Amino acid sequence: MLQRRMSEPDGEPYVLDLSPLGWMPEVKRHEMDPGRIIAGARGAYEVAYCAIERRHPGLILDDRIRAVPRLTIVARG
């Protein structure tokens, strides 16, 4: 079913239909660099936003759409 849906899409975009765009940095499975992980997460969020809101993903490349991570403090003890 997944193979058929990938080769013959028939509806709204779904999470399984999304992938990083060609200019986005690759994040390997066992990546340890926090900067690369955050950049990958930000790119994924931007692509998902464009798909859901029906915006052209080229707006990401043009810096007209940008995800900004919210930082929070976690203190132990």
N, C-alpha and C positions, 0 to 999 in steps of 0.2 A: 504494500500500500504506500509506504514512504517513497519508494522508487517511482511509482506512478505519479504521485503528487509532485515530486521534484521535476519530473520530465513533462508533465501536463498540468500545470497549475490551473485551478478552476475556481478561484474566488479571492477573497480578501487575503492580504499577507498574514502569515502566521509565523511564530517564532522559528519553526523549522525551515522557513523560507528565507531567513535572513542570514547574512554572512558578512564578515569584514570586507570592506571595499579595497580595491587594489592598492591604494596609496596608504592604507592604514598599516601600522607596524604589526608584525606577527607576534603573537604571544604563545610561546611554547607551553606544552602541558606542564612541565616542571619548572616554570619560570620562578626565579627567586628575587629578581630586581623589582622593588616596590614601584618605581617609576614606570616601568613597562607594564606592570599589572594595572596600575591606575589608568595609564593611557589606553590600554585595551578595554577596560571597563567603560571609560568615557566614550570611546569610539562605538562600542556596542550600544550604549544608551542613545547616542546620537542617531545611529542607523535605525534603531527601534522607533525613536521619536518620529523620524522622517516617514517611516512606513505607516505608523498609526495615524499621523496627522496629514498624510498625503502630501508631503513636502518633497521637493527634489533633493536627492542626496548630494548633488553638486553644491548645495548651499553649505554643506559641512566643509568641503574643500576650499570654498571661497571665504571661510570664517564668518559666514552670516548666520550660522547656527552653531552654538557651542554649548556643550554640557559643562557645568561648573560643579565639581564635587563639593558637598557640604562636609565640613570637618567637625568632629566632635571629640571631646576629651573623655577618656576612660581612665579613671584612677583606681588603683587597687590599694586596699588597706586603709 
